[in-house]
Amino acid sequence: MNQPPLNNPPPLERIVHVINPQGLHARPADLLVRCADGFESTIMIQKGSEQVDCRSILSLLTLGATEGTELKLTVQGHDAENALAAICELFEQGFHENGQPSP
């Protein structure tokens, strides 16, 4: 069974809101997966009692996160702060769907 190393820092948590009008559909889910893949930390997203891995596009889509949905991010690992900041930025910018250019 995979267990985190004993020296692993405690998880970081943050609440985010889906602000893009079409919710967490395929394109934003793909952006989340690509972003998460750039980090070694474990990145989980929770809606209610359902928690999924941010590296699984199908799992992200099963959340059914529409505009206004509150999600809890939990990130753990040596690069957790950077991973959390990058994921939160995607949510804050509405996945670049509100007329803002993509990076």
C-alpha positions in Angstrom: 0.0 0.0 0.0 1.3 3.5 -0.8 1.9 5.4 2.3 3.4 8.9 2.4 7.0 9.2 3.8 7.2 10.0 7.5 8.8 13.3 6.8 6.0 14.4 4.4 4.7 17.9 5.4 1.0 18.2 6.5 -1.5 18.7 3.8 -2.5 22.2 2.7 -6.2 22.9 2.1 -8.0 25.7 0.4 -11.6 26.3 -0.7 -12.2 27.3 -4.3 -15.3 28.2 -6.3 -16.1 27.4 -9.8 -16.7 30.8 -11.4 -16.8 30.0 -15.1 -20.4 29.8 -16.5 -20.1 26.3 -18.0 -18.6 24.8 -14.8 -15.9 22.2 -14.6 -16.4 20.6 -18.1 -13.9 18.8 -20.2 -11.6 21.8 -21.1 -11.1 23.1 -17.6 -10.7 19.5 -16.3 -8.0 19.0 -18.9 -6.3 22.2 -17.7 -6.4 21.0 -14.1 -4.9 17.6 -15.0 -2.1 19.2 -17.0 -1.4 21.6 -14.2 -1.4 18.8 -11.6 0.9 16.7 -13.7 3.6 19.4 -13.3 3.9 18.7 -9.6 4.9 15.7 -7.5 2.4 16.5 -4.7 -0.8 14.5 -4.2 -3.6 16.9 -5.3 -7.2 16.0 -4.3 -10.4 17.8 -5.0 -13.5 17.3 -2.9 -17.2 18.2 -3.5 -19.3 17.2 -0.5 -18.3 13.7 0.5 -16.8 12.8 -2.9 -13.0 13.3 -3.2 -11.1 12.7 -6.5 -7.6 12.8 -7.7 -6.8 15.9 -9.7 -4.8 13.9 -12.2 -7.9 12.0 -13.4 -10.0 13.9 -15.9 -12.9 11.4 -15.7 -13.0 11.6 -11.9 -13.0 15.4 -12.2 -15.9 15.3 -14.6 -17.9 13.0 -12.3 -18.0 15.8 -9.7 -20.6 17.7 -11.8 -19.1 21.0 -10.5 -21.3 23.7 -12.0 -20.9 27.5 -11.8 -20.9 28.5 -8.1 -19.9 25.0 -6.8 -17.6 25.1 -3.7 -14.7 22.6 -3.9 -12.0 21.8 -1.3 -8.4 21.3 -2.5 -6.1 19.2 -0.5 -2.5 19.1 -1.5 0.4 17.2 0.1 4.0 16.9 -0.8 7.3 18.8 -1.0 6.0 21.2 -3.7 2.5 21.5 -2.3 2.6 25.3 -1.9 3.4 25.9 -5.5 0.9 23.3 -6.7 -1.9 24.8 -4.6 -1.1 28.3 -5.9 -1.2 27.1 -9.5 -4.5 25.2 -9.1 -6.1 28.1 -7.2 -5.0 30.5 -9.9 -6.8 28.4 -12.6 -10.0 28.6 -10.5 -9.6 32.3 -9.8 -9.2 33.1 -13.5 -12.2 30.9 -14.5 -10.0 28.6 -16.5 -9.5 31.5 -18.9 -13.1 31.2 -20.1 -14.3 34.7 -19.0 -12.6 36.5 -21.9 -9.1 36.3 -20.3 -6.2 35.0 -22.4 -4.7 31.6 -21.7 -1.1 31.6 -20.3 
